Amino acid sequence: MNFYARTLGFQEGPLIESFRMGEVGLDERQPHVIAFNTWKGTGIPSAPTDALGLRYFTIVLPSADELQRLVEHVQSAGVATEQTAGGISVRDPSQIRIILTGQMPSLEE
């Protein structure tokens, strides 16, 4: 919750500790944007590189200025960033890669 709400700037949604899940949103009209859980446990190793699963997801910011503002905020929070062909790459606490960009990615890959 801390990473997605305070570092990336999403609005905090419900955090149900007994069910080990939570979510963040854009605002009250769009509350369920990203959901997360720790059903397999906390502090466990990342999945092997050849395992099925989420490799990354992309967050498209509305402008280059907003992208720059978010990247500076992420860096000031001590999160490593990396420039990639698709945008700025960061990792959440579970090591899921997130690409931050100001342009919609091509769906033709």
C-alpha positions as CSV (number, residue, x, y, z in Angstrom):
1,M,0.0,0.0,0.0
2,N,2.8,2.4,0.9
3,F,4.5,2.0,-2.4
4,Y,1.4,2.4,-4.6
5,A,-0.2,5.1,-2.6
6,R,2.7,7.2,-1.3
7,T,5.4,6.6,-3.9
8,L,3.3,6.3,-7.1
9,G,0.5,8.6,-5.9
10,F,-2.6,6.4,-6.2
11,Q,-5.5,6.9,-3.8
12,E,-5.5,4.4,-1.0
13,G,-8.4,1.9,-1.2
14,P,-9.4,-0.8,1.2
15,L,-6.7,-2.8,2.9
16,I,-8.1,-6.0,4.4
17,E,-5.3,-7.4,6.5
18,S,-7.2,-10.5,7.5
19,F,-7.6,-11.4,3.8
20,R,-4.1,-10.2,3.0
21,M,-5.1,-8.0,0.1
22,G,-5.6,-4.3,-0.7
23,E,-6.2,-2.0,-3.6
24,V,-5.5,1.5,-4.8
25,G,-7.3,3.7,-7.3
26,L,-7.3,7.0,-9.2
27,D,-10.1,8.6,-7.2
28,E,-13.5,7.9,-5.7
29,R,-15.0,7.3,-9.1
30,Q,-12.3,4.8,-10.1
31,P,-11.4,3.1,-6.9
32,H,-10.2,-0.3,-8.1
33,V,-7.2,0.3,-10.4
34,I,-4.5,-1.9,-8.9
35,A,-5.2,-4.7,-6.5
36,F,-2.5,-6.7,-4.7
37,N,-2.3,-9.5,-2.2
38,T,0.2,-11.5,-0.2
39,W,-1.6,-14.8,-0.3
40,K,1.6,-16.8,-0.9
41,G,3.3,-15.0,2.0
42,T,5.5,-12.0,2.6
43,G,9.2,-11.8,2.0
44,I,9.2,-14.8,-0.3
45,P,11.7,-15.1,-3.2
46,S,10.7,-13.9,-6.6
47,A,9.4,-16.4,-9.0
48,P,11.9,-18.1,-11.4
49,T,12.4,-16.2,-14.6
50,D,10.8,-19.0,-16.6
51,A,7.7,-19.1,-14.5
52,L,4.3,-18.0,-15.8
53,G,3.1,-14.7,-14.4
54,L,3.2,-11.0,-14.7
55,R,6.4,-9.7,-16.1
56,Y,5.6,-6.0,-16.0
57,F,2.8,-3.5,-16.5
58,T,2.7,0.0,-17.9
59,I,1.4,3.2,-16.3
60,V,0.8,5.9,-18.9
61,L,1.0,9.5,-17.5
62,P,-1.0,12.3,-19.2
63,S,2.1,14.3,-20.2
64,A,5.9,14.4,-20.2
65,D,5.8,16.9,-17.4
66,E,3.7,14.6,-15.2
67,L,6.0,11.7,-16.0
68,Q,9.1,13.8,-15.0
69,R,7.4,14.9,-11.8
70,L,6.5,11.2,-10.9
71,V,10.0,10.0,-11.8
72,E,11.6,12.7,-9.5
73,H,9.2,11.7,-6.7
74,V,10.0,8.0,-7.1
75,Q,13.7,8.7,-7.1
76,S,13.4,10.9,-4.0
77,A,11.7,8.0,-2.2
78,G,14.8,6.0,-2.9
79,V,13.4,3.7,-5.6
80,A,15.8,2.8,-8.4
81,T,14.8,3.8,-11.9
82,E,16.1,2.7,-15.2
83,Q,15.7,4.2,-18.6
84,T,14.3,1.7,-21.1
85,A,13.1,1.8,-24.7
86,G,9.5,1.8,-23.4
87,G,9.9,4.4,-20.6
88,I,11.2,4.5,-17.0
89,S,11.4,1.1,-15.3
90,V,10.8,0.8,-11.5
91,R,10.1,-2.2,-9.3
92,D,7.6,-2.5,-6.6
93,P,8.4,-4.2,-3.3
94,S,7.6,-7.6,-4.7
95,Q,10.0,-6.9,-7.6
96,I,7.2,-6.6,-10.2
97,R,8.5,-4.2,-12.9
98,I,6.4,-1.2,-13.8
99,I,7.1,0.9,-16.9
100,L,6.3,4.6,-16.4
101,T,5.7,6.5,-19.7
102,G,4.0,9.5,-21.2
103,Q,3.0,7.7,-24.4
104,M,0.7,4.8,-25.0
105,P,2.8,1.7,-25.9
106,S,2.3,0.0,-29.2
107,L,0.2,-3.2,-29.0
108,E,1.9,-4.6,-32.0
109,E,4.9,-6.6,-30.6
